[in-house]
């Protein structure tokens, strides 16, 4: 028993449960683990493994222990909210990527070409699916998941167990972060949107200049081809914009911790 589990007493088990709650809240919505694409058994195994690794590190920072089951349940819920609030920052970025892909697909005429997204549980345009997978690849390549794991460890110094509370500053911060989703989405697909808007203007002029030309039939392959061409050439802009959003996470996490404490 001593070689398998990190706790032998009831106090150690209580601390382990509290750490498990905070990590479970993080893994509930963080990309790659938070969606329905990842099997439940894999999620549970990852949460338990991460808790076993981090528990000895953060054990000394846990000083407030509940005295009954109701107090323990309330503290676990608070710990889950800490982890969930942290993962919400990354979820905003990936929601912006998906929303931007939907905007690009709508302008390209591919809004009906959809695939089933297991994370969202609904049909998603192929452009949004492609950009979501690319964003996930950049997320793992740049090691952004390490930022969240390190933030969980550092959170115990800033947010003691049971210290989470909803404040006006926290609500305002979350509203601003979520509203930035639309701005980031437009930045990610701006080259595609601008090029397709210019093509619509050109097609409109051609429709007025050559009334007998079937512009409607020409516009479909033209906009799809132009959209994919610009999408390919603008991948550097896409990755750079996404990198800037990922780099800003560290400052946002620090601000979030101060507001939750």
KACORTA-V231671 format. One record per helix or strand of 2 or more residues. SS is the DSSP state (hx for helix, st for strand). FROM is the first residue (numbers start at 0). TO is the last residue. Records with the same first field share a line. If there is no record, write none. Layout:
# KACORTA-V231671
SS: FROM-TO ; FROM-TO
This chain:
# KACORTA-V231671
hx: 9-26 ; 39-60 ; 68-107 ; 125-140 ; 143-157 ; 167-208 ; 214-232 ; 234-246 ; 248-259
st: 113-116 ; 121-124
